[in-house]
Amino acid sequence: MDFAHIILSIWRCFALKWKIGFQTNGEMDILRWS
């Protein structure tokens, strides 16, 4: 696995966490996924 793929995987993970946090619109959800 190359460096770029690792960055994309991490970015996708954070994007999903933020997306879930904003969709549920709950601070506890953001804390749970962070």
C-alpha positions in Angstrom: 0.0 0.0 0.0 1.5 3.3 -1.0 1.5 6.6 0.9 -1.2 8.2 -1.2 -3.6 5.3 -0.6 -3.0 5.5 3.2 -3.9 9.3 3.1 -7.0 8.7 1.1 -8.1 5.9 3.5 -7.6 8.2 6.5 -9.3 11.1 4.8 -12.3 8.9 3.9 -12.5 7.7 7.5 -12.6 11.2 8.9 -15.1 12.4 6.2 -17.5 9.6 7.2 -17.1 10.4 10.8 -17.9 14.1 10.3 -20.7 13.2 7.9 -22.3 11.0 10.5 -21.8 13.6 13.1 -23.5 16.4 11.1 -26.4 14.1 9.9 -27.3 13.1 13.4 -26.7 16.7 14.5 -25.7 15.4 18.0 -22.6 16.3 20.0 -22.5 12.9 21.6 -22.4 11.2 18.2 -19.4 13.4 17.2 -17.6 12.6 20.4 -18.3 8.9 20.0 -16.9 8.7 16.5 -13.9 10.9 17.2 
